[in-house]
Amino acid sequence: MQSLLPHVSTMKSAVLKHIRFANPCLVTQWRNMSLSSARMEEHGFESTTISDILKAKGKNADGSWLWCTTDDSVYDAVKSMTQHNVGALVVVKPGEQKSVAGIITERDYLRKIIVQGRSSKSTKVGDIMTEENKLITVTPDTKVLRAMQLMTDNRIRHIPVITDSGMIGMVSIGDVVRAVVSEHREELDRLNAYIQGGY
């Protein structure tokens, strides 16, 4: 898909040149289609938000995110990650599910338990988690491409979604990549219909 995108303007120029020689009336139609295409891009391409990802993930993503507390053992946290097939858990303060204290990931476990030879059963999550003041977060209105940039720049694979009232979910790099691929696929379909006269 990526290999096709740089050639779109070239294809458009070639078709426009052909139309000029074939039928001058079609040039106006092409320009009108270009304007509608630009409007489509505003509403389609690169417009997906984190909120869209949470909706696509379903009910389990909206407020039912997986969590553990700062007092839980690292062993229990990793066990929960394994059972639910996730790579990170939100860490909350004991008794305060909406009060985010940080995040614990598989990477934290590898670097701070395995590599350092510590016991996962006797170490608390609060001792190895990434604390709240170092968390990279997004809001539901954040564009997917912006989230991807944040994840790439900070070398993270999970990002909590925060609103004024607290945390409402979490997205992974896999969620973000799937959304970007889907967006590009839809854009290619639009371009294909556009070139074939579907608009």
Secondary structure, DSSP 8 states (H G I E B T S, - for coil): -TTTGGGHHHHHHHHHHHHHHH-THHHHHHHHHHHHHHHHHHHSTT--BHHHHHHHH-GGGSS---EEETTSBHHHHHHHHHHHT-SEEEEEETTEEEEEEEEEEHHHHIIIIITTT--TTTSBHHHHSEEGGG---B-TTSBHHHHHHHHHHHT-SEEEEEETTEEEEEEEHHHHHHHHHHHHHHHHHHHHHHHTT--
